[in-house]
Amino acid sequence: MHLNALNSTSFRLYLAANFVSVTGIWVNRVVIGWFSWTLTQSAAWVGIVSFLLFAPTLFAGPFFGVLADRVDIKRGALTTQALLGILMLALGVLFMLGVLDIWMLSVLALLFGLTSSANTPIRLTLVPLIVSREALSNAITLISINFNAARLVGPAVGGLLLEKTDPGGTIAAAILMTLPMLAALAFLRPRTREGGVAPREGITSQLVEASRHIWANGWLTQAMTITTITALVPRGLLEVLPAVADGMYKRGASGLGQILSAVGTGALLAGISITLRKRKTQHLEELQRSYIWMAAGTAAVVVMGLVQNWFVALGLAALMGASGTFTAIAAQSVMQIETPDAYRGTTIGLWLFASIGGNALGALAFGGMADAVSMPVTLLVLGAAGVAAALISWLLAARSW
């Protein structure tokens, strides 16, 4: 891969700060997930709190995408990044005072999810505005690798911090991880968007227009399909790993750290392998690979339900991490490249609606069903549904290749 985007000092600074920031966001989510388990010992509550973390993206993500096309992008990024740090600090204070309960945690999870759902499309929309047009394709690929690797490595870091320190220390680390992005944003000078900001039509009209653009473009439709299925099943399970590590395998915080590290290792290796590719791949090749990885990730869920061995589970978790990274990077790259500047934020908002919203619904399904029956049965049933959806979507897409 030609790394011409790295010739930009602004992009190098942003890339490093973004990795640290996204890692911190996911470290904080791990702490919230662990609190939801230790406060209740209920897989359903883990799923509910995880849903609250992601629900704002499900319901408001597309509207925040429209907002990203209309606001001063640098000011919006600074504001939302600062709010994330403040909410992390509030969680830490409540924990240190010993007053944190599941209801307070739920409110904080919802607020954190709301702020994060605004922060993500704004940050991703900023990327094409800090590199030359010649380096745009490479920058989009690199930031896709960066963002998706960080959102899978982050939970691994959070799990290790929980194991080696305590929730208070882990929250403190997450707060510190928000600072590099605040510093980097102060130095960035984004260029003016081509065509300016999006037309001041109604928000609903802009969403409809972006949706039509996605539906009319076969590449974008396939990218959204892959994103949705992967988000619901393999990644939906990853959001309730506290219930898997301690509820199913009785491994406690140490086990959570190990299985999250396995997920992160798979994600990191996937990101590195994409970076080391010798040639640029076309959309068709990227999406064909993604269908294979999507099927592998959903199949791993089924196998985890069948073979209840801890070390096998770690290997399967690594496979899910790799699957999530390969599919998300391919889909996000296609979404960014195939969308004009004026509507990029709206399109990213819709992609996040499928990606993060799918995580929310998947976590709710895995957590609720595990409490109603058992985790192994849940893995078998939902994993099999994911495999079926992956195969059907692949057969439908293959007609247009």
Secondary structure by P-SEA (a helix, b strand, c coil): ccccccccaaaaaaaaaaaaaaaaaaaaaaaaaaaaaaacccaaaaaaaaaaacccccccaaaaaaaaaccaaaaaaaaaaaaaaaaaaaaaaaaaaccccaaaaaaaaaaaaaaaaaaaaaaaaaccccccccaaaaaaaaaaaaaaaaaaaaaaaaaaaaaaccaaaaaaaaaaaacaaaaaaaacccccccccccccccaaaaaaaaaaaaaacaaaaaaaaaaaaaaacaaaaaaaccccccccccccaaaaaaaaaaaaaaaaaaaaaaaaccccccaaaaaaaaaaaaaaaaaaaaaaaacccaaaaaaaaaaaaaaaaaaaaaaaaaaaaacccccaaaaaaaaaaaaaaaaaaaaaaaaaaaaaccaaaaaaaaaaaaaaaaaaaaaaaaccc
